[in-house]
Amino acid sequence: MIRSLVVAAVVSCAIAFAQEKTNVSFEWAFGTLSGSGADAKLVTITRDTTLASGDELKLMVKLKQECFVYVIHESPTGEISLKFPYDLKQFTTDYKVGKNYYIPKGRPWFKLDANVGRETFYLLASAERLLDLEALTSKYKDADASGRPAVAKEIVAEIRNVRKHYKTFTTFAERPISIGGNVRSLTKDEVTRRPDVAQIATEVSANNFYGKTFTIDHK
């Protein structure tokens, strides 16, 4: 009996410590529309997905506690764009816990163009701002066309460095919020005006850092 109580106490302390260390928490949604008309469905995009030119994408970030979330896109031609925050000033202006931030902003969806190849989305979240990465994205934005490819390689390398740095002492959990799972049929109204991608959101909790890469085989 005493041993059981001791074990229970140790487990409780371990759980409490883990919960205390969870300082990155947000909801995340990344979806595409599959099919058309009455057969259209809102589908969650996972790590590896195959899509075609003309397919549409929508993302959403909602902070559960104060942390710093970044979404960076690498196109098939190697071009880099910071999708979230919308710009780095947003961290000190419009960056609130509990608010849905859609990517792209507002009602529009991304539509895959005719440039086929690999589309990569990097999702990074940290308890602290990733200042070196931010500096590189600003450097890329200010660079001329001839200088951007080199800076793009620096950005991808920095993403890898950040993930490697946090890898040994980061734990995280993911929990789907919607009961419907990763695929949801659209209502008649949603077919015409586009669904709210937040309905397929996943809640992410992590200690210090979270990183995930989504690769789309764009055909």
C-alpha positions as CSV (number, residue, x, y, z in Angstrom):
1,M,0.0,0.0,0.0
2,I,2.8,2.4,1.0
3,R,4.7,1.5,-2.2
4,S,1.6,2.2,-4.3
5,L,1.1,5.6,-2.7
6,V,4.8,6.5,-3.3
7,V,4.5,5.5,-7.0
8,A,1.3,7.5,-7.4
9,A,3.0,10.5,-5.8
10,V,6.0,10.3,-8.1
11,V,3.7,10.0,-11.1
12,S,1.7,13.0,-10.0
13,C,4.8,15.1,-9.5
14,A,6.1,14.1,-12.9
15,I,2.8,15.0,-14.6
16,A,2.7,18.3,-12.7
17,F,6.2,19.1,-13.7
18,A,5.5,18.3,-17.4
19,Q,2.4,20.5,-17.3
20,E,4.4,23.3,-15.7
21,K,7.0,23.2,-18.4
22,T,4.4,23.3,-21.3
23,N,4.9,26.9,-22.5
24,V,3.9,26.5,-26.1
25,S,0.3,26.0,-26.8
26,F,-1.8,26.8,-29.9
27,E,-4.4,25.5,-32.3
28,W,-3.4,24.8,-35.9
29,A,-5.4,24.0,-39.0
30,F,-4.2,23.2,-42.5
31,G,-6.8,22.1,-45.0
32,T,-7.7,21.7,-48.6
33,L,-10.9,21.2,-50.5
34,S,-11.3,17.8,-52.1
35,G,-14.0,17.2,-54.8
36,S,-16.5,19.7,-56.0
37,G,-20.2,20.6,-55.6
38,A,-22.2,18.2,-53.3
39,D,-19.2,15.9,-53.1
40,A,-16.8,18.6,-51.8
41,K,-15.0,17.8,-48.5
42,L,-12.7,19.7,-46.2
43,V,-9.6,17.6,-45.7
44,T,-6.7,18.0,-43.3
45,I,-3.3,18.2,-44.8
46,T,-0.7,16.0,-43.1
47,R,3.0,15.8,-43.6
48,D,3.0,14.3,-47.1
49,T,0.1,15.2,-49.5
50,T,-0.3,15.1,-53.3
51,L,-2.3,18.0,-54.8
52,A,-2.8,19.4,-58.3
53,S,-2.7,22.8,-59.9
54,G,-5.9,24.6,-59.1
55,D,-6.4,23.0,-55.7
56,E,-7.0,25.4,-52.8
57,L,-5.3,25.6,-49.4
58,K,-6.1,27.4,-46.1
59,L,-4.4,27.6,-42.8
60,M,-5.2,28.9,-39.3
61,V,-3.3,29.7,-36.1
62,K,-5.0,30.4,-32.7
63,L,-2.8,30.9,-29.6
64,K,-3.8,29.1,-26.4
65,Q,-1.1,30.9,-24.5
66,E,1.5,33.4,-25.4
67,C,4.2,31.9,-27.7
68,F,5.6,32.7,-31.1
69,V,4.3,30.8,-34.2
70,Y,5.9,31.0,-37.6
71,V,4.7,29.6,-41.0
72,I,7.2,29.7,-43.8
73,H,6.6,28.5,-47.3
74,E,9.2,27.2,-49.8
75,S,8.0,27.1,-53.4
76,P,9.0,24.5,-56.0
77,T,11.4,27.1,-57.4
78,G,13.0,27.7,-54.0
79,E,11.4,31.0,-53.2
80,I,10.7,31.7,-49.5
81,S,7.8,33.6,-48.1
82,L,6.8,34.3,-44.5
83,K,3.1,33.4,-44.3
84,F,2.7,34.0,-40.6
85,P,3.0,36.3,-38.9
86,Y,1.8,38.5,-41.7
87,D,4.8,40.7,-41.0
88,L,7.2,40.7,-38.0
89,K,5.6,43.9,-36.6
90,Q,2.5,41.8,-35.9
91,F,4.2,40.3,-32.8
92,T,3.9,43.7,-31.1
93,T,0.7,45.0,-32.7
94,D,-2.0,42.4,-33.5
95,Y,-1.0,39.1,-31.7
96,K,-3.5,37.9,-29.2
97,V,-4.4,34.7,-27.4
98,G,-7.7,33.3,-28.4
99,K,-8.0,35.0,-31.8
100,N,-8.2,33.0,-35.1
101,Y,-5.5,34.1,-37.6
102,Y,-6.2,32.9,-41.1
103,I,-3.5,32.3,-43.7
104,P,-4.0,33.9,-46.2
105,K,-5.7,36.7,-44.2
106,G,-9.4,36.9,-44.4
107,R,-11.7,34.8,-46.7
108,P,-9.3,34.1,-49.6
109,W,-7.6,30.7,-50.1
110,F,-4.3,29.9,-51.7
111,K,-4.6,28.3,-55.1
112,L,-1.8,26.2,-56.5
113,D,-0.6,27.7,-59.8
114,A,0.9,26.0,-62.8
115,N,4.4,25.7,-61.3
116,V,4.5,22.1,-60.3
117,G,7.0,20.5,-57.9
118,R,7.4,20.3,-54.1
119,E,5.7,22.8,-52.0
120,T,7.0,22.9,-48.4
121,F,5.4,24.6,-45.4
122,Y,7.5,24.9,-42.2
123,L,5.5,25.3,-39.0
124,L,7.6,26.5,-36.0
125,A,6.5,27.6,-32.6
126,S,8.7,28.7,-29.7
127,A,8.3,30.1,-26.2
128,E,10.8,32.8,-27.3
129,R,11.1,34.7,-30.6
130,L,13.4,33.1,-33.1
131,L,15.4,36.3,-33.8
132,D,18.0,34.8,-36.1
133,L,15.3,33.3,-38.3
134,E,13.4,36.6,-38.3
135,A,16.6,38.4,-39.4
136,L,17.0,36.1,-42.3
137,T,13.5,36.5,-43.5
138,S,14.0,40.2,-43.4
139,K,17.3,39.8,-45.3
140,Y,15.5,37.7,-47.9
141,K,12.8,40.3,-48.4
142,D,15.3,43.1,-48.9
143,A,17.6,41.2,-51.2
144,D,17.5,41.6,-55.0
145,A,16.5,38.7,-57.3
146,S,20.1,37.5,-57.7
147,G,20.8,37.4,-54.0
148,R,17.7,35.7,-52.8
149,P,18.6,32.0,-53.6
150,A,21.6,32.2,-51.3
151,V,19.5,33.7,-48.5
152,A,16.8,31.1,-49.0
153,K,19.3,28.4,-48.4
154,E,20.3,30.2,-45.2
155,I,16.7,30.2,-44.0
156,V,16.2,26.5,-44.6
157,A,19.5,25.8,-42.9
158,E,18.5,27.9,-39.9
159,I,15.2,26.1,-39.6
160,R,17.1,22.8,-39.4
161,N,19.5,24.3,-36.8
162,V,16.7,25.5,-34.6
163,R,15.0,22.1,-34.7
164,K,18.2,20.3,-34.0
165,H,18.9,22.6,-31.1
166,Y,15.6,21.9,-29.4
167,K,15.4,18.2,-30.4
168,T,17.0,16.7,-27.3
169,F,14.8,18.4,-24.7
170,T,11.4,19.0,-26.4
171,T,8.3,17.0,-25.8
172,F,4.9,17.8,-27.4
173,A,1.4,16.5,-27.8
174,E,-1.2,16.9,-30.6
175,R,-4.9,16.5,-30.1
176,P,-7.6,16.9,-32.8
177,I,-10.3,19.3,-31.6
178,S,-13.1,18.4,-34.0
179,I,-15.0,15.1,-33.4
180,G,-15.4,14.6,-37.2
181,G,-11.8,13.7,-37.7
182,N,-9.6,14.7,-40.6
183,V,-12.3,14.8,-43.3
184,R,-15.6,16.7,-43.1
185,S,-18.4,17.0,-45.8
186,L,-19.4,20.5,-46.6
187,T,-22.9,22.0,-46.2
188,K,-24.6,23.6,-49.2
189,D,-23.7,27.0,-47.9
190,E,-20.0,26.1,-47.4
191,V,-19.7,24.8,-51.0
192,T,-20.3,28.3,-52.3
193,R,-18.6,30.5,-49.7
194,R,-15.8,28.2,-48.5
195,P,-15.8,26.4,-45.1
196,D,-14.1,27.6,-41.9
197,V,-10.8,25.7,-41.8
198,A,-10.8,26.1,-38.0
199,Q,-13.3,23.2,-37.8
200,I,-10.5,20.7,-38.5
201,A,-8.0,22.3,-36.0
202,T,-5.5,20.4,-33.9
203,E,-4.4,21.6,-30.5
204,V,-0.6,21.5,-30.0
205,S,1.2,21.7,-26.7
206,A,4.9,21.6,-26.3
207,N,7.8,22.4,-24.0
208,N,9.9,25.3,-25.4
209,F,9.6,24.4,-29.1
210,Y,7.5,22.7,-31.7
211,G,8.4,22.1,-35.3
212,K,6.7,20.3,-38.2
213,T,7.2,20.2,-42.0
214,F,4.4,19.7,-44.4
215,T,5.4,18.6,-47.9
216,I,3.0,18.8,-50.8
217,D,3.7,17.0,-54.1
218,H,2.2,19.6,-56.5
219,K,1.4,17.9,-59.8
